[in-house]
């Protein structure tokens, strides 16, 4: 009985975790410095820029987000690799249509870069 209870608790935790992700759109960019959050300070390659919907007047600067590809937004079939990534928000992309702009290196880990734009689930990393 104890094993079933532990299994049930684990399943509920997984469902809550999945349910708390927010759907969005991602693409990638390649010029990382300067950035709106950190100026000319290089922040590595596992980074992202926030679109207006996520930016919130810069309150997301330096926050970490987990991003998972969920499917295509164009005719490129099966762009997702099945992996998730964690990126740091370092920049803002004002008036851009996507939710999150991943570094090319981060995008390539979760999707075929030929796709160019993908559907994603994202959530702030605790």
N, CA, C and O of each residue as an XYZ file, in Angstrom:
504
protein
N       0.825     -1.193      0.000
C       0.000      0.000      0.000
C       0.871      1.260      0.000
O       0.564      2.240     -0.679
N       1.948      1.217      0.763
C       2.829      2.384      0.851
C       3.425      2.722     -0.514
O       3.552      3.899     -0.853
N       3.793      1.707     -1.305
C       4.359      1.944     -2.632
C       3.348      2.628     -3.554
O       3.718      3.502     -4.338
N       2.065      2.231     -3.462
C       1.036      2.852     -4.296
C       0.831      4.304     -3.911
O       0.634      5.155     -4.779
N       0.875      4.596     -2.621
C       0.708      5.978     -2.159
C       1.852      6.849     -2.661
O       1.625      7.964     -3.129
N       3.060      6.355     -2.566
C       4.220      7.098     -3.027
C       4.146      7.323     -4.539
O       4.460      8.407     -5.030
N       3.731      6.299     -5.261
C       3.572      6.419     -6.711
C       2.521      7.480     -7.047
O       2.738      8.304     -7.935
N       1.397      7.467     -6.350
C       0.316      8.427     -6.589
C       0.785      9.855     -6.324
O       0.499     10.754     -7.116
N       1.491     10.073     -5.240
C       2.014     11.403     -4.909
C       2.979     11.874     -5.992
O       2.950     13.039     -6.387
N       3.826     10.978     -6.467
C       4.760     11.319     -7.531
C       4.048     11.693     -8.822
O       4.443     12.644     -9.496
N       3.009     10.959     -9.168
C       2.246     11.258    -10.387
C       1.547     12.611    -10.280
O       1.535     13.372    -11.247
N       0.975     12.918     -9.141
C       0.307     14.204     -8.935
C       1.319     15.339     -9.054
O       1.023     16.360     -9.674
N       2.500     15.182     -8.474
C       3.542     16.213     -8.560
C       3.955     16.446    -10.011
O       4.163     17.590    -10.416
N       4.076     15.379    -10.794
C       4.437     15.519    -12.206
C       3.345     16.250    -12.984
O       3.644     17.111    -13.811
N       2.090     15.913    -12.724
C       0.994     16.572    -13.423
C       0.911     18.052    -13.075
O       0.652     18.881    -13.947
N       1.124     18.385    -11.826
C       1.115     19.792    -11.420
C       2.254     20.529    -12.100
O       2.073     21.654    -12.566
N       3.413     19.917    -12.162
C       4.566     20.529    -12.807
C       4.291     20.789    -14.283
O       4.597     21.869    -14.788
N       3.716     19.811    -14.979
C       3.407     19.964    -16.394
C       2.324     21.015    -16.585
O       2.406     21.832    -17.502
N       1.327     21.001    -15.742
C       0.209     21.921    -15.873
C       0.622     23.363    -15.630
O      -0.055     24.271    -16.113
N       1.688     23.608    -14.911
C       2.077     24.975    -14.601
C       2.886     25.641    -15.706
O       3.191     26.830    -15.608
N       3.238     24.910    -16.748
C       3.975     25.497    -17.870
C       3.028     26.366    -18.699
O       1.828     26.103    -18.772
N       3.588     27.403    -19.319
C       2.820     28.337    -20.140
C       3.177     28.120    -21.602
O       4.359     28.048    -21.940
N       2.173     28.015    -22.483
C       2.494     27.864    -23.906
C       2.971     29.181    -24.499
O       2.530     30.255    -24.091
N       3.872     29.086    -25.464
C       4.381     30.275    -26.126
C       5.020     29.932    -27.451
O       4.880     28.821    -27.962
N       5.723     30.906    -27.996
C       6.397     30.769    -29.290
C       7.858     31.140    -29.088
O       8.173     32.101    -28.387
N       8.744     30.372    -29.707
C      10.180     30.668    -29.602
C      10.829     30.686    -30.973
O      10.432     29.960    -31.885
N      11.824     31.523    -31.089
C      12.716     31.554    -32.235
C      14.111     31.797    -31.674
O      14.308     31.669    -30.466
N      15.090     32.145    -32.515
C      16.432     32.351    -31.968
C      17.089     33.590    -32.544
O      16.673     34.128    -33.570
N      18.128     34.022    -31.848
C      18.929     35.162    -32.287
C      20.397     34.840    -32.088
O      20.732     33.843    -31.448
N      21.295     35.689    -32.638
C      22.719     35.343    -32.633
C      23.639     36.438    -32.100
O      24.830     36.183    -31.923
N      23.145     37.632    -31.841
C      23.993     38.714    -31.313
C      23.611     38.921    -29.849
O      22.518     39.401    -29.549
N      24.517     38.555    -28.938
C      24.174     38.480    -27.525
C      24.625     39.677    -26.692
O      24.149     39.857    -25.571
N      25.518     40.485    -27.211
C      26.039     41.643    -26.468
C      25.993     42.847    -27.412
O      26.388     42.720    -28.571
N      25.527     44.000    -26.957
C      25.028     44.310    -25.619
C      23.612     43.778    -25.415
O      22.923     43.429    -26.374
N      23.192     43.721    -24.159
C      21.843     43.262    -23.824
C      21.158     44.298    -22.936
O      21.817     45.100    -22.274
N      19.835     44.269    -22.931
C      19.053     45.228    -22.151
C      19.263     45.051    -20.649
O      19.163     46.018    -19.894
N      19.549     43.841    -20.214
C      19.684     43.572    -18.777
C      21.110     43.747    -18.260
O      21.306     44.203    -17.134
N      22.102     43.392    -19.067
C      23.484     43.337    -18.585
C      24.473     44.165    -19.399
O      25.683     44.044    -19.209
N      23.973     45.001    -20.300
C      24.864     45.854    -21.090
C      25.875     45.041    -21.876
O      25.510     44.130    -22.620
N      27.149     45.375    -21.706
C      28.222     44.695    -22.442
C      28.814     43.493    -21.709
O      29.830     42.952    -22.145
N      28.202     43.068    -20.611
C      28.698     41.903    -19.873
C      28.197     40.618    -20.543
O      26.991     40.395    -20.652
N      29.116     39.797    -20.981
C      28.789     38.522    -21.612
C      28.165     37.591    -20.574
O      28.699     37.447    -19.475
N      27.056     36.967    -20.907
C      26.338     36.105    -19.966
C      26.313     34.634    -20.383
O      25.535     33.847    -19.843
N      27.152     34.268    -21.328
C      27.182     32.875    -21.775
C      26.279     32.661    -22.970
O      25.818     33.613    -23.600
N      26.032     31.399    -23.274
C      25.245     31.069    -24.460
C      23.891     30.453    -24.153
O      23.062     30.327    -25.055
N      23.643     30.068    -22.913
C      22.331     29.520    -22.555
C      21.478     30.683    -22.044
O      21.170     30.786    -20.857
N      21.110     31.554    -22.988
C      20.436     32.807    -22.670
C      19.235     32.998    -23.576
O      19.030     32.256    -24.537
N      18.434     34.025    -23.242
C      17.263     34.333    -24.048
C      16.893     35.797    -23.897
O      17.264     36.462    -22.930
N      16.150     36.276    -24.885
C      15.547     37.604    -24.830
C      14.042     37.411    -24.675
O      13.462     36.499    -25.264
N      13.425     38.263    -23.891
C      11.989     38.179    -23.639
C      11.225     39.063    -24.607
O      11.611     40.207    -24.849
N      10.146     38.540    -25.159
C       9.214     39.350    -25.925
C       8.402     40.196    -24.949
O       8.509     40.023    -23.735
N       7.591     41.109    -25.479
C       6.829     42.023    -24.629
C       5.937     41.303    -23.615
O       5.792     41.768    -22.484
N       5.342     40.181    -24.002
C       4.436     39.453    -23.104
C       5.139     38.928    -21.858
O       4.515     38.775    -20.808
N       6.403     38.658    -21.967
C       7.184     38.107    -20.858
C       8.021     39.169    -20.148
O       8.373     38.990    -18.982
N       8.342     40.255    -20.815
C       9.288     41.267    -20.340
C       8.875     41.901    -19.013
O       9.695     41.980    -18.097
N       7.644     42.348    -18.887
C       7.117     42.936    -17.642
C       8.028     44.034    -17.093
O       8.450     43.990    -15.937
N       8.321     45.018    -17.942
C       9.167     46.161    -17.558
C      10.527     45.752    -16.989
O      11.080     46.448    -16.137
N      11.054     44.643    -17.452
C      12.396     44.213    -17.054
C      12.470     43.384    -15.789
O      13.564     43.034    -15.346
N      11.331     43.062    -15.199
C      11.378     42.263    -13.964
C      11.898     40.844    -14.202
O      12.271     40.159    -13.250
N      11.927     40.394    -15.462
C      12.438     39.048    -15.756
C      13.946     39.023    -15.991
O      14.522     37.950    -16.175
N      14.591     40.185    -15.988
C      16.049     40.218    -16.168
C      16.739     39.311    -15.158
O      16.515     39.424    -13.953
N      17.574     38.415    -15.657
C      18.328     37.518    -14.796
C      17.560     36.297    -14.330
O      18.149     35.406    -13.718
N      16.270     36.226    -14.597
C      15.470     35.063    -14.184
C      15.768     33.892    -15.113
O      16.111     34.073    -16.282
N      15.629     32.697    -14.568
C      15.879     31.470    -15.317
C      14.539     30.845    -15.714
O      13.601     30.799    -14.918
N      14.467     30.368    -16.951
C      13.268     29.721    -17.461
C      13.626     28.382    -18.087
O      14.638     28.256    -18.777
N      12.787     27.387    -17.840
C      12.895     26.098    -18.503
C      11.992     26.143    -19.728
O      10.828     26.535    -19.639
N      12.536     25.742    -20.866
C      11.814     25.820    -22.132
C      11.840     24.444    -22.805
O      12.882     23.794    -22.880
N      10.672     24.017    -23.291
C      10.539     22.734    -23.975
C       9.807     22.940    -25.295
O       8.746     23.564    -25.325
N      10.354     22.432    -26.364
C       9.695     22.476    -27.663
C       8.481     21.550    -27.627
O       8.573     20.410    -27.171
N       7.329     22.055    -28.115
C       6.119     21.231    -28.144
C       5.623     20.934    -29.555
O       4.728     20.109    -29.738
N       6.205     21.609    -30.559
C       5.778     21.309    -31.922
C       6.113     22.417    -32.902
O       6.632     23.468    -32.525
N       5.803     22.161    -34.182
C       6.142     23.112    -35.235
C       5.161     24.278    -35.333
O       4.017     24.187    -34.890
N       5.633     25.370    -35.919
C       4.777     26.510    -36.272
C       4.801     26.744    -37.776
O       4.191     27.690    -38.273
N       5.496     25.894    -38.486
C       5.611     26.010    -39.940
C       5.688     24.599    -40.526
O       5.584     23.626    -39.780
N       5.865     24.467    -41.835
C       5.835     23.136    -42.456
C       6.996     22.191    -42.122
O       6.991     21.053    -42.591
N       7.976     22.607    -41.343
C       9.075     21.699    -40.980
C       8.517     20.626    -40.039
O       8.118     20.951    -38.921
N       8.478     19.370    -40.456
C       7.888     18.333    -39.609
C       8.813     17.918    -38.451
O      10.029     17.825    -38.619
N       8.234     17.678    -37.314
C       8.927     17.124    -36.154
C      10.217     17.868    -35.796
O      11.286     17.257    -35.799
N      10.151     19.158    -35.490
C      11.372     19.908    -35.202
C      11.968     19.621    -33.816
O      13.155     19.860    -33.592
N      11.161     19.116    -32.900
C      11.596     18.984    -31.501
C      12.563     17.828    -31.288
O      12.428     16.770    -31.904
N      13.549     18.040    -30.403
C      14.520     17.001    -30.070
C      14.073     16.161    -28.878
O      14.632     15.093    -28.626
N      13.063     16.641    -28.141
C      12.606     15.942    -26.938
C      13.305     16.403    -25.673
O      13.007     15.907    -24.586
N      14.235     17.347    -25.799
C      14.966     17.861    -24.642
C      14.350     19.166    -24.149
O      13.597     19.825    -24.866
N      14.680     19.522    -22.925
C      14.337     20.824    -22.347
C      15.637     21.538    -22.019
O      16.677     20.906    -21.831
N      15.566     22.868    -21.951
C      16.736     23.669    -21.610
C      16.353     24.665    -20.529
O      15.175     24.971    -20.341
N      17.345     25.161    -19.830
C      17.144     26.252    -18.881
C      18.000     27.419    -19.356
O      19.208     27.286    -19.552
N      17.345     28.566    -19.537
C      18.025     29.756    -20.045
C      17.821     30.930    -19.094
O      16.868     30.970    -18.317
N      18.735     31.871    -19.178
C      18.689     33.095    -18.381
C      18.210     34.232    -19.281
O      18.725     34.411    -20.385
N      17.230     34.998    -18.815
C      16.753     36.150    -19.579
C      17.770     37.279    -19.431
O      18.046     37.744    -18.326
N      18.321     37.711    -20.569
C      19.346     38.760    -20.559
C      18.971     39.963    -21.408
O      19.643     40.993    -21.354
N      17.902     39.844    -22.193
C      17.597     40.908    -23.150
C      16.093     41.021    -23.378
O      15.308     40.196    -22.912
N      15.722     42.061    -24.105
C      14.329     42.345    -24.446
C      14.233     42.475    -25.956
O      15.104     43.072    -26.590
N      13.192     41.925    -26.523
C      12.927     42.087    -27.949
C      11.589     42.812    -28.078
O      10.542     42.175    -28.191
N      11.627     44.155    -28.062
C      10.371     44.915    -28.108
C       9.643     44.754    -29.439
O      10.255     44.717    -30.507
N       8.326     44.660    -29.341
C       7.447     44.553    -30.511
C       7.734     43.330    -31.369
O       7.376     43.306    -32.547
N       8.371     42.322    -30.802
C       8.622     41.077    -31.529
C       7.454     40.124    -31.284
O       6.916     40.088    -30.177
N       7.056     39.359    -32.284
C       5.871     38.511    -32.130
C       6.048     37.260    -31.266
O       5.060     36.733    -30.754
N       7.265     36.777    -31.091
C       7.456     35.569    -30.282
C       7.501     35.904    -28.798
O       7.745     37.048    -28.415
N       7.265     34.906    -27.980
C       7.303     35.052    -26.533
C       8.734     35.119    -26.025
O       9.079     35.954    -25.189
N       9.561     34.215    -26.553
C      10.932     34.097    -26.054
C      11.884     33.854    -27.228
O      11.598     33.073    -28.135
N      13.010     34.539    -27.182
C      14.028     34.443    -28.220
C      15.243     33.778    -27.616
O      15.952     34.373    -26.804
N      15.479     32.554    -28.012
C      16.573     31.771    -27.454
C      17.863     32.067    -28.204
O      17.841     32.410    -29.386
N      18.992     31.932    -27.504
C      20.262     31.957    -28.230
C      20.213     30.807    -29.237
O      19.509     29.820    -29.025
N      20.951     30.938    -30.313
C      20.952     29.879    -31.328
C      21.402     28.555    -30.713
O      20.888     27.494    -31.066
N      22.357     28.623    -29.799
C      22.865     27.405    -29.148
C      21.779     26.724    -28.314
O      21.663     25.499    -28.325
N      20.990     27.514    -27.595
C      19.909     26.958    -26.781
C      18.807     26.382    -27.671
O      18.318     25.280    -27.418
N      18.416     27.118    -28.706
C      17.375     26.662    -29.626
C      17.754     25.320    -30.238
O      16.926     24.413    -30.326
N      19.013     25.198    -30.662
C      19.482     23.985    -31.330
C      19.413     22.757    -30.420
O      19.300     21.633    -30.909
N      19.478     22.961    -29.114
C      19.371     21.826    -28.190
C      17.950     21.267    -28.109
O      17.768     20.080    -27.839
N      16.944     22.110    -28.341
C      15.561     21.624    -28.219
C      14.852     21.449    -29.558
O      13.801     20.811    -29.620
N      15.422     22.017    -30.650
C      14.740     21.924    -31.943
C      15.732     22.045    -33.099
O      16.842     22.554    -32.943
N      15.305     21.573    -34.234
C      16.072     21.721    -35.464
C      16.075     23.204    -35.846
O      15.006     23.774    -36.062
N      17.235     23.838    -35.934
C      17.271     25.266    -36.241
C      16.693     25.619    -37.614
O      16.343     26.775    -37.851
N      16.590     24.654    -38.511
C      15.977     24.896    -39.810
C      14.511     25.306    -39.643
O      13.968     26.034    -40.474
N      13.879     24.838    -38.574
C      12.484     25.196    -38.309
C      12.347     26.703    -38.094
O      11.362     27.301    -38.527
N      13.320     27.317    -37.433
C      13.317     28.761    -37.238
C      12.384     29.281    -36.173
O      12.738     30.221    -35.461
N      11.203     28.705    -36.034
C      10.211     29.130    -35.049
C       9.431     27.901    -34.605
O       9.070     27.056    -35.423
N       9.172     27.806    -33.302
C       8.523     26.613    -32.746
C       7.529     26.996    -31.656
O       7.582     28.094    -31.104
N       6.634     26.081    -31.362
C       5.776     26.196    -30.186
C       6.548     25.658    -28.995
O       7.269     24.668    -29.115
N       6.401     26.303    -27.848
C       7.106     25.875    -26.642
C       6.188     25.936    -25.434
O       5.150     26.598    -25.453
N       6.582     25.247    -24.405
C       6.076     25.449    -23.050
C       7.242     26.004    -22.262
O       8.372     25.537    -22.406
N       6.977     27.001    -21.425
C       8.043     27.576    -20.613
C       7.524     27.847    -19.213
O       6.331     28.068    -19.008
N       8.429     27.828    -18.264
C       8.077     28.194    -16.893
C       9.324     28.700    -16.193
O      10.448     28.297    -16.492
N       9.084     29.593    -15.256
C      10.210     30.120    -14.497
C      10.801     29.016    -13.649
O      10.085     28.266    -12.986
N      12.108     28.931    -13.681
C      12.848     27.902    -12.954
C      12.958     28.329    -11.495
O      13.402     29.435    -11.188
N      12.552     27.450    -10.620
C      12.556     27.797     -9.185
C      13.913     27.745     -8.585
O      14.071     28.010     -7.393
